[in-house]
Amino acid sequence: MKLAITEAYVLLLWSCLLLISGLEVHDISYDYSATTECLVEPQRAHYGGGIIVNPGFDLSIDGWTVFGKAVIEHRQSKAGNRFIVALNRTKHLDSFSQKVQLEKGIIYSFSAWVQLSEGSEMVSVIFKDNSSTEGIHGGQVMAERGCWTLLKGGIVANISGPVDILFESKNTTVEIWVDSVSLQPFTKQQWRSHQDKSIDKVRKSRVRLQITHINETTPEGASVLITQNKPGFPFGCGMNHYILQSTEYQNWFLSRFTHTTFTNEMKWYSTEKKQGQENYTIADAMLKFAEENGISVRGHNIFWDNPQHQPEWVKSLSTQELQKATARRINSVVSRYKGELIAWDVVNENLHFSFYEDKLSQNASAEYYAATYQLDPKPILFLNEYNTIEDSRDKAVTAVNYKKKLEQVLSFPGCAKISAGIGLQGHFSSGQPNVAYMRSALDLLGTTGFPIWLTEVSVAPDPNQEQYLEEILREAYSHPAVHGIITFSGPAMAGFNETTLVDENFLNTPAGEVVDKLIDEWKFKPQEAKVDNKGYVDVLLFHGDYDVTVMHPVTNSSKTVSLSVSKDVPQETIVKIHT
């Protein structure tokens, strides 16, 4: 017997108020509408501006100074709203600034409403100390004339000391208008508290089980045992060909993960090393192993736009030869695995690189998405990139640019109906990850409505690697727009030497301890409850598949039913179980 109950997928987190340090916490919640709304007048500053002096410019420009050679002015709209303007700009950082004191280890959530005098341009917030030329990019937004748009971001302070907050636009001919500026500090404990509340809201459902005898009487005192069989959230791990050779690797993987991506084995340079000689032996064997053990597989990848990662024979092909070769490749690999994959990374890293666009046409990538959809419409088709959440210095792949690229692909003929996905690799370098910036990027991309996956999470070797890995995974799991996580990590014997989870003896590394801890934390532990005098059992369940066993209080006879808990219909659904 199969029952299904679900809970509404809530995008606006916390309808109620959580008080942190006496302040309403709404900016760090996932308010997607505010991320994209274009308003005639801006909203008030979050947290009353936090530690910003004169955040709404009611006191003219007190607390604010010129940065660079700009001219700054205080203006007022027809409706009476006051704001600051930077004009006569000659360099991209020419604007206005305010100096604030940062404290090491504190997370600072930033927001401001931004407008331009002309056109549409990306505006960034910069945190600049005296030691850096460019400063740290803390977030971006596509601002435009005629309306106010919310810029969100932030910084995790690596040192204590003063920094200037300023604004950047590469187009120096436009005036930058800013209002309702906020910088709110949070301890890591406060940030974690918010994550935990989010997890309760978006990863769990409140379920009421109504237990009755077949004659409709209430079995007060009956025991109900609830056991989770499979988690609902896809948390997986990359897999490579070594798993075919090692029983220990197989056992380690299968005891932990439900989803995977083959790290190299489906890539073109692996399946067709010599032109015309396709060999899917290893990929086929790995897929067979995954299917036999109930592991869902993401296809990675059909093409890779990086010139260095083409099959060697592809690099020297003429335009006509390359067109024929790519047509054969996409038809071969997509048709071969039709109906067997949950996703495809269609063109990998095609914001950073443009091998096919340069060789063929500007629409080459979009054409591959359309062709993949025609061959197999079932998988989610991902745009897969790195540095969108992990490195604010990489301006090519900001969340703003990622969203723009995705929209370009989807506007191409044949792509309008595809099931699109947002793939964020998540290869973090050593050092403290900027989870405030990460959250702002996820917020902006969440406005698309497409599922976000972290597809290749890793953390470079660092004395605090396990701490940073945990911070990244918690931030992703707690965000309602994130639908899955795959780490590119694993056993030392399989060559995972950046984020190694187990050593050569399959003993946990510190990073492996983190992964095991989170897997255990994010699942429902078996729980036994008693039926009340009205026949009810109330329980908060992680999304996933369950067995519910009801034991009759007198006869000790039992009945077990399957229960599927997901995220799509109202909370507190009543599930009736007849014993």
N, C-alpha and C positions, 0 to 999 in steps of 0.2 A: 504494500500500500504506500503510495507516494503523495505527500501533502506539500503544498508550496505556500509560503507566506513571505511578504516582503515589506520593506519600509521605504518611505519617501526619501529620495536622494536629495539631501538638503544642501543647497549651494550657499545660502546666506547663514553662516554659522552664528549661533547664539542669538536667539530672539530675546533672551533674558540678558541681564547685565551681570558681568563678573567684575568685581572691584579689585583692582591691583594698585596698591599704594594710594588708595582713595580715589582712583580715576576710573572712568568708564573705559572698558577695553572693547573698542569696536574697530579700530584701525587695523589691528593685527588679525582680525577675523577676515573671512573670505568674501568680501563684498564686491562681487564681480561687476555689478551694475555701476558702482562708483568708479570702477577702473576704466570704464569705456564711455560713460555718459559725457555728453558735451553740453554744458549748462550755460544759460544766459548769464547767471550770477553764480559765483562759487559758493560751496557750502562753508560752514565755519570750520576753523582749524580743529583737527582731532586733538583730544586731551587738552583743549584750550591752548594748544601750541606746545605743550610739554615744557622743555627748557628753552624754547625760543622766546626772545624778548620782542614784544610788539608784533605778534604773529599775523594779526589782521590789519596792520598799518593804520589803526585808529589814532595812533600818536605820530602821524606823518611817517617819517623814515627813521625815527629814533631807534637806535640799536643796530642800524644797517649802515654799511659804508660802501664806497665805490671799490670795485676790484678791477684792476687794469686801467684802461683809458676810457671807459664808458662814462656816460653822463646818466645819473639816476634822478628820477622824478617821482613825486607822490601825486597820484591822480584819483579821481572820483567818478564813478559811473553815474548815469542819469538816475539810477535807483538809489544812489547814495553810498554804494559800496566803495571802499577805499583799497588801493593796491599800489604796488611799486613797479616802476618801469625802468629798464636799462635801454638806452638809445645811444646813437653815435658810436657804435661798437666797431672796432677794427680787428680784433682778434677773437677767436672762438670762446675764450674764457672771460672776455670783458663782460662784466655784469655787476651785481651787487652781492655783498657777502655779510655774514654775521659770524663772529668768532664764538665758538662754544668749547667747553672743557669736557673731554671724553675721559672715561675711566676704563682701564684695562679690564677685559672680560665681560663688559656690559654690552648688551644687544640694543642698538638704537634703531627704532622704527621711524622712518621719514615719510612725510607726505606734504604735498603742496599743490595748489591749483594753478595751472599755467595757461597762458594764451600768447599768441603772436600778433604783431601788427599786420602782417601780410602772410599769405600762403600757408603752407603746412610743412613743418620741419620737426626733426627729433630734438628734444630738449633733455639734457641730463643734469642730475644733481651731482656735484663733485665735493668730496671731503678732502681738503688740502692742508697739509701741515708745511712747516718751513723747509723740511728736508726733501720734498718731492716737487718736481716740475709740473706734472700733469695732475697729480692727486689721484684719489680713488673714486672710480665711478660707482655711485650708489643706487642708480636706477635711471630709467628713461621713459619718455612718453612721446607719442606723436601729437604735438600741439598744433593748433591752427588758429586762423583768424576767426573772430566772431563768436567764440564760445570758450568756456573754461573746461579744461580736462585735468583729471587727477594724475599727478606723478607720484608713484609709490616706490619705496626702496628702503635702503638703510645700510648699516655698517655694524660689524662686530669689532670693537676696539681691541687692537693688538697691543697698544701702549696707552698710558695715561698722558694726557697733555692737550694743548689747545689745537683746534683745527678751524679753518675757515670753511663755511658752507657757501657754495656759489653755484651758478647755473651756466650751462654750456650749450651753445648752438653753433654749428659749423657755418651757418649762413649769417654773416655779420651784418647784412643789410636789413635784417629784421629786428624790431624791438622785442625784447622779452618782458612779458607782463607776469607777475607772480602775486598770489594772495594766499591767505590761510595756510601759512607754513607751520609744520609741526615736526619736532624731534623728541620722541618719547623714549626714555631709557627703560630697559627691562633686565632684571637679573636672569641668569639661565634657569633658575628655579621657577621664576614667573613664566618664562617662555615655555618651559616644560609643562607647567600646569595648564596652559592654554592648549598645548598639543594633546594632553590626556583628555581634556574635555571635548576636543574635536573628535578624537578617536571614539569616544562614547557616543557621539552624535552621528557620525557618518559611517562607522564600521560595525555598528551593532543595531539590533532591533529589539524593542520590548514586546515580548510574546506572552499572551495569556492562553494557557492550555485549559480547555474545559473537558473534564473527564466524566463520563457517564457510563453506567452499565447499559447493556443492550436493551433493558427494560426502562431506560431513562431515569433510573434512580441515581442518587449522588453517592459515590463511594468514598465518603469522608474517611480520611486516614490512610487511603491508598498511597503507596510509594510510587514515585515517578523518578526514573533514572534517565538523565539526559547526557548523551555522549556525542561529541563532535567527531565525524569521520573525515571531513575534508574542509579546509578553510575556504572561505569565499573570495578572499583577496589573493590575487596571483603574486606570490613572492617566490622568485626563482633564482637560478644560478646558471651562468654560462657553462657549457659543456664542450669538451673536445674529444678527439678520437681515442685518447688514452682510456676512456671509459669502456671501450670495447675489449680492452686487454686486462683490466684489473677488477676483480671481484670486490676488493676493498673499496675502490672508487665507486663502483655501482652501489654497494650497500650504504656507503656514506651519503651519496646523493639521494637515493630513494627514501632514506629515513628522514629527509628534511624538506625536499623541494617538490613542487607541483608543476613548475613551468621552467622552460629553458630556451636558450638561443645557442645554436652551434657557433663557436667563436670564429671559425674559418672554413669549415668543411663544405658549406653550400656556396661559397663565393666563387666567382667565375674563374679566378686563377687557380682554384683547387679542383674544379670539375672539368676544365678544358685547358690543361697545361700546354698542349699542342693543338694547333688549329684543326678542327674536324675530329679530334679524338676525345670524345666526352667520356668521363668516368665518374659515375655517381656511387660507386661501390661503398665508400666510407659513409657518405651522407645517408644512403639508403639504410645501412646497417644501424647507424645511430638513430634514425627515425623509427626503425622497427623496434629497437630497444625502448625508446621513449613511449611508443604507442602501446607496447605490451605491458608497460608499467604505469599507464595512466598519466604520463607527463605530456602537457601541452607544449607545442613547439612554435616559436616565432621564426619565420624565415629571414635569414640574414646572409647576404643580401643579393638582390638581382644584379645591380650595378653599383659601382663605387666611383664617385666623380673625381677622386684624387688621381692625378696622372701617374703617380708612383705605384699605385696598386692595381694596375691593369695587368692582365696576362701579357707576357713579353711580346708575343706575336701580334697583339692588338695595337701596340704603340706605333707600329710602322704601316698600318693599313691606310689606304686612300679613303677619301670620304665615301665613295660608293661601296667599297669593301667593308668599311665600318658599319654602314647602314645595314648591309646584308648580315653581317656578323651579329649585331645587336638584335636584329629581328629573330635570328635563329636562337640566340641565347635566351631571350625572354620567352619565346614559345616553348623551348625545351624545358627550362627549369620550372616555369609556372605550371605547364601542363602536366609535368611529371608528378608534382606534389599537390595537384588540385584536390581540394577537399580535405587535406591532411594537416594544414597549418592554420593557426589562428591569426597570423599576421605576416606581412612582408615589409621589410625595409627595402623600398623599391629602388631609390637612388640614394646611396649613403653619402652624407656630408656634402650636399649640393648647395649649401650657402657658402661654405669655405672654398669649394672647388668647382670647376666648370669644364672638365675634360670633354664631355659629350656635347655640351652647348658650344664650346669653341670649335669642335671638329664638325658638328652637324648643323644644329640650329639652336636658336635661343629657347625654343620650346621643347628641346629634346627630352628633358626630364618629365615634363607634363605629358608628353606623348607616351612615355613608358608607364606612367600611372594609368593612363587611359587603356593602354594595351593590356596591362595586368588585370585590370577590372574586367575587361572583356573575356579574358581567358579563365578567370576565377573570381567571381564577384563576392565570394564569402569572406576572405580574410580582411582584417583592417589593414589599410595601406598607410605606412608611416613615412613621414619626413624625419630622418634620423640625423641628429647633429650633436656636436660637443660644444661646451663652453657657454651655452645659453643660461645655465643656472650656476655653473661652477666658476666662471671667470668674467668679472665685469669689465676687464680690460679689453676683451675681444669684441670690438664694436661690430664686426661683421655679422655676429649671430646673437645680438640682443633679442629679447623677447619681441620687441617692436619689429625688427627685421625678420625674425622667424615667422611671425604672424603674417607679415606682408608677403613673404615667399609662399606660404601655405595658401593664401588667398589667390595668388597668381596661378598656382597649380590647379586649384579647384575651379577657376574661371575658364580653364581651357576646355574646348569641346570634348565631350566624352568623360569628363572628370566630375561633373556636377553631382552625380549620384553615388560616388564612391564612398565607402566607409573609411573616412580619414582618421589618422591617429597622429599624435604629437610625440615623437621619440626624442627624449633628452638623455644623452649618453651618461653624463655624470661622472666623468673622469676627473676627480679632484686632485689637485697637486698637494704637496705637503703644506702644512700650516693651517691655521684656523679657517674653516669654511664660513663664508658670509651667509648665514641662514636667513638673515633679513632680506638680503638681495635675492636669494633663492626663492623666498616666499613671494616677493613682489613679482618675479618672473612667472611663477606658477599662477598667480592671481591673474595676470594679464592674459596668459595663454588659456587660462580657464574660461575666459569670456567667449572663446570660440565655440564652446560646447562639445569639442572633440575630446576623446579620452587621452589623457597624458600618461605615458609610461616612462619611468627611468629605465633605460634599456641596457646600460653597460656599467653599472656603478663600480667604481674602484677608488681607492685612496692611496696616493703615493706613500712609500715608506716614510715614517715620521715617528719620533718618540711617543707621540700622542695619537698614532694612527687609529687605534681601536675607539678612542673617545670621539674622534672626528667622524669615523664611519657611523657610529651610533647616532650622532647629531644629524647627519645627512639622512639616514634611513628613517629616523623619527619624523623629521620635517616632511619627507615625502609621504610617509604612511598616514600622517595626520591631515594631509591636505585633501579636501574632497574632490578636487579635479584629477587627482592621481588615481589611475585604475590598475596599476601594476608596477612591480619593481623586479628587474633582473640585475643581479650583480655579475660582473666579469671577475670572478674570484674562484678559488677552489684549492685543490690539493697541490702541494709542492711537487709531487711526482708527475703531475700533469703540466708542469711548467707555469703555474700561476705564481709568479715571483714578485708581483707588485702588491696585491692584496691576497696574501696566502691565508687560507682558513684552517688548514691542517698541515702538519709537517710530514716528512717522509714516512713516519710511523702512524699516520692518521690520528695524531693527537692534536687537539685544538691549539691554535695560536690564540693570542689575545683577541685578534679580529674574529676568529672563529667562535670564541666564547661570546662575543657580542651578538653574532648572527644567531647562535643557538638560543641565547637569552631572549632575543626579540621574537623568534619563532614561537617559543614557549609562552611568552607574554601575550602574543596576539592570537591565541587560540583559547577556546572555551574548555576549561577543565571539567571532567565528569562531575556531575552534581546530582544529588538525590534530594528530593523535596516531598513533602506531604500534601495531599489534596485537602483544601479547606472545606468547611461545612457547606459551601456553595458549589463545590466541585471544581474549584479553580486552582491553578498553579501559575504564578507570575514569575517571569524570568527575563533577564536581559542577555541576549545571545549575540555573539559575533556572527556575522554573515558566514554561511557555509552549510554543509550537509550534516544532518544529525540522525541518530537513532534515539527514539523515545520509548522507553519500556515502562509499562504500567503494571504494577503488582497488586492483585486483588487483596484487600486487607483481611479477608476471612478465608478464602479458598487457597490463597497464595498462587493462584493461576496468573499467568502474565501474558501480555500482548505487546509486541514491538512494532512501531510504525516508523517510516522514514519521514524526515522533515527537512525541507529546503528553505533556508532563511536568506533572503536577499534584500535589495534596497529600493524597490520600485513602487510599493503601495503603502497605504497609511500604517502608522504605528499601531501597536496594541491590538492587532488582528487576533480574533479569537479562533483557535484551532480546536475543533471538536474531535475527541477520541473516544470511541465506544469500546468498552472492554467486554 
